[in-house]
Amino acid sequence: MTDKYQFHVVCSNLRSVEGAIYNIFRLLLQSGQGDACSLSRLAAYCFIVD
């Protein structure tokens, strides 16, 4: 299971944009990847795919 798939599942299970953004930031910060570029890429990927 890839990180992108895990994040997509998280995004798909959320009902609000605010909740999705909060969880994306929280997961990235916990994994030590909380820099601006990775946050932007993940947010774009999540909302485009979802």
C-alpha positions in Angstrom: 0.0 0.0 0.0 1.5 3.3 -1.1 1.4 6.6 0.8 -0.7 8.1 -1.9 -3.3 5.4 -1.6 -3.4 5.8 2.2 -3.9 9.6 1.9 -6.5 9.1 -0.8 -8.5 6.8 1.5 -8.2 9.4 4.2 -9.5 12.1 1.9 -12.3 10.0 0.5 -13.6 9.3 4.0 -13.8 12.9 5.0 -16.9 15.1 4.4 -15.4 18.6 4.7 -12.5 20.4 3.0 -11.4 21.7 6.4 -11.2 18.2 7.8 -9.3 16.9 4.8 -6.7 19.7 5.0 -6.3 19.2 8.8 -5.7 15.5 8.4 -3.3 15.9 5.5 -1.2 18.4 7.5 -1.4 16.2 10.6 -0.3 13.1 8.8 2.5 14.8 7.0 3.8 16.4 10.1 3.7 13.1 12.0 5.7 11.4 9.2 8.3 14.2 9.1 7.4 15.4 5.6 5.6 18.6 6.6 7.4 21.0 4.2 5.5 23.4 2.0 6.2 21.5 -1.3 5.1 18.2 -0.1 2.0 19.7 1.5 1.1 21.4 -1.7 1.6 18.3 -3.9 -0.4 16.1 -1.5 -3.3 18.5 -1.3 -3.4 18.9 -5.0 -3.2 15.1 -5.6 -5.9 14.4 -3.0 -8.5 16.9 -4.2 -7.8 16.2 -8.0 -8.2 12.5 -7.6 -11.1 12.7 -5.1 
